[in-house]
Amino acid sequence: MITEKQIDLVKNSWCYVVSPMGVGTETAGKLFYERLFEVAPGVRNLFQGDIKFQARKLMNMVTLIVTKLHKLDEIMDEVRSLAVRHNRYGAEPAHYEVVGQCLLWTLEKGLGDKWNDETQAAWTAVYGVLANAMIKNQAASVAA
């Protein structure tokens, strides 16, 4: 369960990260993938082509999710589609933990002194809901 306060914290912090005062979406995407490949080099082979393009897609997806946090049911079809695509890419349930850690690390870098325990808890809650939905839908698409 995600609270209203957590939604507000996530929305406000994301707006800052992607703003000119923060690191911006391009830098945030670059930081995320650099960190991901540093801590989990084995996942690099799951990404084909230009990582800048992949980073842009990720940042666009995070922005979409953040803007729809009050109405998550509106994006659950997209989450299901994303889960199916992740099966084709070779993503495994264990990957979600490291992705979450790298996302939090990226946000911490992007927010600097605006990062705190409350903001971390909010992002952890949001990511947990989405990661669990992705894992569940991946498993369901394999079983189908």
C-alpha positions as CSV (number, residue, x, y, z in Angstrom):
1,M,0.0,0.0,0.0
2,I,1.3,3.4,-1.0
3,T,0.2,6.4,1.1
4,E,-0.8,9.8,-0.2
5,K,2.2,11.3,1.5
6,Q,4.5,8.7,-0.2
7,I,3.0,9.6,-3.6
8,D,3.6,13.3,-3.0
9,L,7.2,12.6,-1.9
10,V,7.9,10.5,-5.0
11,K,6.3,13.0,-7.4
12,N,8.1,16.0,-5.8
13,S,11.4,14.3,-5.7
14,W,11.1,13.0,-9.3
15,C,10.2,16.5,-10.5
16,Y,13.4,17.8,-8.9
17,V,15.6,15.0,-10.2
18,V,14.5,15.6,-13.8
19,S,14.5,19.4,-13.6
20,P,17.4,21.6,-14.6
21,M,18.1,22.1,-10.9
22,G,18.5,18.3,-10.5
23,V,20.6,16.1,-12.7
24,G,18.0,15.9,-15.6
25,T,16.6,12.8,-17.2
26,E,19.6,12.1,-19.5
27,T,22.1,12.2,-16.6
28,A,19.8,10.2,-14.4
29,G,19.4,7.5,-17.0
30,K,23.2,7.4,-17.6
31,L,23.9,7.2,-13.8
32,F,21.4,4.4,-13.4
33,Y,22.8,2.2,-16.1
34,E,26.4,2.9,-15.2
35,R,25.6,1.8,-11.6
36,L,23.6,-1.2,-12.8
37,F,26.4,-2.5,-15.0
38,E,28.9,-1.8,-12.2
39,V,27.1,-3.8,-9.5
40,A,25.6,-6.5,-11.8
41,P,27.8,-6.8,-14.9
42,G,26.1,-10.0,-15.8
43,V,23.0,-8.1,-16.9
44,R,24.8,-6.1,-19.5
45,N,24.1,-8.7,-22.1
46,L,20.4,-8.3,-21.7
47,F,20.6,-4.8,-23.2
48,Q,21.1,-4.6,-27.0
49,G,21.9,-1.4,-28.9
50,D,22.4,2.1,-27.7
51,I,22.2,2.4,-24.0
52,K,21.3,6.1,-24.3
53,F,18.1,5.1,-26.1
54,Q,17.4,2.5,-23.3
55,A,18.1,5.1,-20.6
56,R,15.6,7.5,-22.3
57,K,13.0,4.8,-22.4
58,L,13.5,4.0,-18.7
59,M,13.3,7.7,-17.7
60,N,10.1,8.1,-19.8
61,M,8.6,5.0,-18.1
62,V,9.5,6.3,-14.6
63,T,7.9,9.6,-15.5
64,L,4.7,8.0,-16.7
65,I,4.5,5.9,-13.6
66,V,5.2,8.8,-11.3
67,T,2.5,10.9,-13.0
68,K,-0.1,8.1,-12.6
69,L,0.7,7.1,-9.0
70,H,-2.8,8.3,-7.9
71,K,-4.3,6.0,-10.6
72,L,-2.0,3.0,-10.9
73,D,-4.8,0.9,-12.3
74,E,-4.6,3.1,-15.5
75,I,-1.1,1.8,-16.2
76,M,-1.4,-1.8,-15.1
77,D,-2.0,-2.9,-18.7
78,E,1.3,-1.3,-19.6
79,V,3.0,-3.0,-16.6
80,R,1.6,-6.4,-17.9
81,S,3.0,-5.7,-21.4
82,L,6.3,-4.6,-19.9
83,A,6.5,-7.8,-17.9
84,V,5.9,-9.9,-21.0
85,R,8.6,-8.0,-22.9
86,H,11.0,-8.5,-19.9
87,N,10.5,-12.3,-20.2
88,R,11.7,-12.1,-23.9
89,Y,14.7,-10.0,-22.8
90,G,15.7,-12.6,-20.2
91,A,14.9,-10.7,-17.0
92,E,14.7,-12.8,-13.9
93,P,12.9,-12.1,-10.6
94,A,16.2,-11.6,-8.9
95,H,17.1,-8.8,-11.2
96,Y,14.4,-6.6,-9.7
97,E,16.2,-6.3,-6.4
98,V,19.4,-5.0,-8.0
99,V,17.4,-2.7,-10.3
100,G,15.6,-1.3,-7.2
101,Q,18.9,-0.7,-5.4
102,C,20.3,1.1,-8.5
103,L,17.2,3.2,-8.8
104,L,17.5,4.3,-5.2
105,W,21.2,5.0,-5.6
106,T,20.5,7.1,-8.7
107,L,17.8,9.1,-6.9
108,E,20.1,9.7,-4.0
109,K,22.7,11.1,-6.4
110,G,20.1,13.2,-8.2
111,L,18.6,14.6,-5.0
112,G,21.8,15.2,-3.1
113,D,21.0,16.7,0.3
114,K,17.2,16.5,-0.5
115,W,17.4,12.7,-0.2
116,N,16.3,11.5,3.2
117,D,14.9,8.4,4.9
118,E,11.3,9.4,4.3
119,T,11.9,9.9,0.5
120,Q,13.8,6.6,0.4
121,A,10.9,4.8,2.1
122,A,8.4,6.3,-0.4
123,W,10.4,5.3,-3.4
124,T,11.0,1.8,-1.9
125,A,7.2,1.4,-1.4
126,V,6.4,2.5,-5.0
127,Y,9.1,0.4,-6.5
128,G,8.0,-2.6,-4.4
129,V,4.4,-2.4,-5.7
130,L,5.6,-2.2,-9.3
131,A,8.3,-4.8,-9.1
132,N,6.0,-7.3,-7.5
133,A,3.4,-6.6,-10.2
134,M,6.1,-7.2,-12.9
135,I,7.3,-10.4,-11.3
136,K,3.8,-11.7,-10.9
137,N,2.9,-10.9,-14.5
138,Q,6.1,-12.3,-15.8
139,A,5.4,-15.6,-14.0
140,A,1.8,-15.6,-15.3
141,S,2.9,-15.0,-18.9
142,V,5.4,-17.9,-18.7
143,A,2.7,-20.2,-17.2
144,A,0.2,-19.3,-19.9
